[in-house]
Amino acid sequence: MLEYSSEELVVPLNHSAHTEQDNLE
């Protein structure tokens, strides 16, 4: 985990959030 930059960690988190929103709609 320490090898990943903060930006690289944020991308997958945001992608998961978008997927959940699409499922709700």
PDB file of N, CA, C, O and CB in Angstrom:
ATOM      1  N   MET A   1       0.843  -1.206   0.000  1.00  0.00           N
ATOM      2  CA  MET A   1       0.000   0.000   0.000  1.00  0.00           C
ATOM      3  C   MET A   1       0.878   1.256   0.000  1.00  0.00           C
ATOM      4  O   MET A   1       0.550   2.248  -0.652  1.00  0.00           O
ATOM      5  CB  MET A   1      -0.953   0.006   1.234  1.00  0.00           C
ATOM      6  N   LEU A   2       1.982   1.208   0.727  1.00  0.00           N
ATOM      7  CA  LEU A   2       2.853   2.381   0.808  1.00  0.00           C
ATOM      8  C   LEU A   2       3.445   2.712  -0.555  1.00  0.00           C
ATOM      9  O   LEU A   2       3.887   3.838  -0.785  1.00  0.00           O
ATOM     10  CB  LEU A   2       3.974   2.148   1.828  1.00  0.00           C
ATOM     11  N   GLU A   3       3.455   1.736  -1.460  1.00  0.00           N
ATOM     12  CA  GLU A   3       4.035   1.973  -2.782  1.00  0.00           C
ATOM     13  C   GLU A   3       3.096   2.801  -3.658  1.00  0.00           C
ATOM     14  O   GLU A   3       3.533   3.440  -4.615  1.00  0.00           O
ATOM     15  CB  GLU A   3       4.356   0.641  -3.469  1.00  0.00           C
ATOM     16  N   TYR A   4       1.803   2.785  -3.324  1.00  0.00           N
ATOM     17  CA  TYR A   4       0.839   3.525  -4.142  1.00  0.00           C
ATOM     18  C   TYR A   4       0.752   4.977  -3.689  1.00  0.00           C
ATOM     19  O   TYR A   4       0.818   5.277  -2.497  1.00  0.00           O
ATOM     20  CB  TYR A   4      -0.549   2.864  -4.072  1.00  0.00           C
ATOM     21  N   SER A   5       0.603   5.870  -4.659  1.00  0.00           N
ATOM     22  CA  SER A   5       0.436   7.286  -4.311  1.00  0.00           C
ATOM     23  C   SER A   5      -1.007   7.528  -3.887  1.00  0.00           C
ATOM     24  O   SER A   5      -1.881   6.711  -4.177  1.00  0.00           O
ATOM     25  CB  SER A   5       0.821   8.212  -5.510  1.00  0.00           C
ATOM     26  N   SER A   6      -1.265   8.632  -3.209  1.00  0.00           N
ATOM     27  CA  SER A   6      -2.619   8.936  -2.742  1.00  0.00           C
ATOM     28  C   SER A   6      -3.575   9.012  -3.928  1.00  0.00           C
ATOM     29  O   SER A   6      -4.725   8.587  -3.821  1.00  0.00           O
ATOM     30  CB  SER A   6      -2.640  10.264  -1.945  1.00  0.00           C
ATOM     31  N   GLU A   7      -3.114   9.547  -5.057  1.00  0.00           N
ATOM     32  CA  GLU A   7      -3.989   9.666  -6.233  1.00  0.00           C
ATOM     33  C   GLU A   7      -4.387   8.291  -6.741  1.00  0.00           C
ATOM     34  O   GLU A   7      -5.537   8.084  -7.129  1.00  0.00           O
ATOM     35  CB  GLU A   7      -3.293  10.462  -7.355  1.00  0.00           C
ATOM     36  N   GLU A   8      -3.459   7.355  -6.745  1.00  0.00           N
ATOM     37  CA  GLU A   8      -3.747   6.015  -7.244  1.00  0.00           C
ATOM     38  C   GLU A   8      -4.738   5.299  -6.339  1.00  0.00           C
ATOM     39  O   GLU A   8      -5.488   4.436  -6.793  1.00  0.00           O
ATOM     40  CB  GLU A   8      -2.459   5.200  -7.363  1.00  0.00           C
ATOM     41  N   LEU A   9      -4.744   5.659  -5.050  1.00  0.00           N
ATOM     42  CA  LEU A   9      -5.684   5.039  -4.120  1.00  0.00           C
ATOM     43  C   LEU A   9      -7.068   5.667  -4.248  1.00  0.00           C
ATOM     44  O   LEU A   9      -8.081   4.998  -4.046  1.00  0.00           O
ATOM     45  CB  LEU A   9      -5.176   5.168  -2.678  1.00  0.00           C
ATOM     46  N   VAL A  10      -7.105   6.949  -4.582  1.00  0.00           N
ATOM     47  CA  VAL A  10      -8.386   7.659  -4.674  1.00  0.00           C
ATOM     48  C   VAL A  10      -9.181   7.196  -5.887  1.00  0.00           C
ATOM     49  O   VAL A  10     -10.407   7.101  -5.824  1.00  0.00           O
ATOM     50  CB  VAL A  10      -8.156   9.175  -4.746  1.00  0.00           C
ATOM     51  N   VAL A  11      -8.499   6.908  -6.986  1.00  0.00           N
ATOM     52  CA  VAL A  11      -9.196   6.534  -8.221  1.00  0.00           C
ATOM     53  C   VAL A  11     -10.106   5.316  -8.028  1.00  0.00           C
ATOM     54  O   VAL A  11     -11.294   5.402  -8.341  1.00  0.00           O
ATOM     55  CB  VAL A  11      -8.182   6.246  -9.324  1.00  0.00           C
ATOM     56  N   PRO A  12      -9.594   4.181  -7.522  1.00  0.00           N
ATOM     57  CA  PRO A  12     -10.437   3.002  -7.330  1.00  0.00           C
ATOM     58  C   PRO A  12     -11.579   3.259  -6.347  1.00  0.00           C
ATOM     59  O   PRO A  12     -12.667   2.703  -6.496  1.00  0.00           O
ATOM     60  CB  PRO A  12      -9.594   1.839  -6.840  1.00  0.00           C
ATOM     61  N   LEU A  13     -11.328   4.103  -5.344  1.00  0.00           N
ATOM     62  CA  LEU A  13     -12.386   4.404  -4.374  1.00  0.00           C
ATOM     63  C   LEU A  13     -13.514   5.166  -5.059  1.00  0.00           C
ATOM     64  O   LEU A  13     -14.689   4.873  -4.840  1.00  0.00           O
ATOM     65  CB  LEU A  13     -11.828   5.222  -3.182  1.00  0.00           C
ATOM     66  N   ASN A  14     -13.157   6.141  -5.886  1.00  0.00           N
ATOM     67  CA  ASN A  14     -14.169   6.918  -6.597  1.00  0.00           C
ATOM     68  C   ASN A  14     -14.895   6.034  -7.605  1.00  0.00           C
ATOM     69  O   ASN A  14     -16.098   6.193  -7.811  1.00  0.00           O
ATOM     70  CB  ASN A  14     -13.528   8.131  -7.306  1.00  0.00           C
ATOM     71  N   HIS A  15     -14.182   5.111  -8.229  1.00  0.00           N
ATOM     72  CA  HIS A  15     -14.794   4.216  -9.215  1.00  0.00           C
ATOM     73  C   HIS A  15     -15.856   3.348  -8.540  1.00  0.00           C
ATOM     74  O   HIS A  15     -16.926   3.119  -9.103  1.00  0.00           O
ATOM     75  CB  HIS A  15     -13.718   3.326  -9.895  1.00  0.00           C
ATOM     76  N   SER A  16     -15.558   2.870  -7.340  1.00  0.00           N
ATOM     77  CA  SER A  16     -16.514   2.048  -6.604  1.00  0.00           C
ATOM     78  C   SER A  16     -17.745   2.868  -6.251  1.00  0.00           C
ATOM     79  O   SER A  16     -18.865   2.362  -6.321  1.00  0.00           O
ATOM     80  CB  SER A  16     -15.871   1.468  -5.330  1.00  0.00           C
ATOM     81  N   ALA A  17     -17.556   4.118  -5.876  1.00  0.00           N
ATOM     82  CA  ALA A  17     -18.671   4.990  -5.511  1.00  0.00           C
ATOM     83  C   ALA A  17     -19.565   5.204  -6.723  1.00  0.00           C
ATOM     84  O   ALA A  17     -20.789   5.180  -6.595  1.00  0.00           O
ATOM     85  CB  ALA A  17     -18.161   6.347  -4.964  1.00  0.00           C
ATOM     86  N   HIS A  18     -18.979   5.412  -7.889  1.00  0.00           N
ATOM     87  CA  HIS A  18     -19.775   5.615  -9.100  1.00  0.00           C
ATOM     88  C   HIS A  18     -20.570   4.354  -9.418  1.00  0.00           C
ATOM     89  O   HIS A  18     -21.727   4.435  -9.829  1.00  0.00           O
ATOM     90  CB  HIS A  18     -18.868   5.999 -10.296  1.00  0.00           C
ATOM     91  N   THR A  19     -19.957   3.197  -9.230  1.00  0.00           N
ATOM     92  CA  THR A  19     -20.646   1.935  -9.513  1.00  0.00           C
ATOM     93  C   THR A  19     -21.855   1.776  -8.598  1.00  0.00           C
ATOM     94  O   THR A  19     -22.916   1.339  -9.043  1.00  0.00           O
ATOM     95  CB  THR A  19     -19.684   0.737  -9.342  1.00  0.00           C
ATOM     96  N   GLU A  20     -21.704   2.125  -7.330  1.00  0.00           N
ATOM     97  CA  GLU A  20     -22.820   2.014  -6.386  1.00  0.00           C
ATOM     98  C   GLU A  20     -23.939   2.963  -6.778  1.00  0.00           C
ATOM     99  O   GLU A  20     -25.113   2.604  -6.688  1.00  0.00           O
ATOM    100  CB  GLU A  20     -22.351   2.307  -4.949  1.00  0.00           C
ATOM    101  N   GLN A  21     -23.594   4.167  -7.209  1.00  0.00           N
ATOM    102  CA  GLN A  21     -24.608   5.147  -7.605  1.00  0.00           C
ATOM    103  C   GLN A  21     -25.368   4.639  -8.827  1.00  0.00           C
ATOM    104  O   GLN A  21     -26.587   4.794  -8.904  1.00  0.00           O
ATOM    105  CB  GLN A  21     -23.957   6.524  -7.902  1.00  0.00           C
ATOM    106  N   ASP A  22     -24.663   4.037  -9.778  1.00  0.00           N
ATOM    107  CA  ASP A  22     -25.313   3.514 -10.977  1.00  0.00           C
ATOM    108  C   ASP A  22     -26.279   2.390 -10.598  1.00  0.00           C
ATOM    109  O   ASP A  22     -27.352   2.266 -11.189  1.00  0.00           O
ATOM    110  CB  ASP A  22     -24.258   3.006 -11.994  1.00  0.00           C
ATOM    111  N   ASN A  23     -25.901   1.578  -9.621  1.00  0.00           N
ATOM    112  CA  ASN A  23     -26.761   0.477  -9.208  1.00  0.00           C
ATOM    113  C   ASN A  23     -28.027   0.998  -8.528  1.00  0.00           C
ATOM    114  O   ASN A  23     -29.092   0.394  -8.658  1.00  0.00           O
ATOM    115  CB  ASN A  23     -26.002  -0.466  -8.267  1.00  0.00           C
ATOM    116  N   LEU A  24     -27.917   2.112  -7.807  1.00  0.00           N
ATOM    117  CA  LEU A  24     -29.085   2.679  -7.124  1.00  0.00           C
ATOM    118  C   LEU A  24     -30.075   3.231  -8.150  1.00  0.00           C
ATOM    119  O   LEU A  24     -31.289   3.144  -7.963  1.00  0.00           O
ATOM    120  CB  LEU A  24     -28.653   3.794  -6.133  1.00  0.00           C
ATOM    121  N   GLU A  25     -29.543   3.801  -9.235  1.00  0.00           N
ATOM    122  CA  GLU A  25     -30.418   4.338 -10.280  1.00  0.00           C
ATOM    123  C   GLU A  25     -30.872   3.210 -11.171  1.00  0.00           C
ATOM    124  O   GLU A  25     -31.620   3.437 -12.122  1.00  0.00           O
ATOM    125  CB  GLU A  25     -29.703   5.432 -11.108  1.00  0.00           C
TER     126      GLU A  25
END
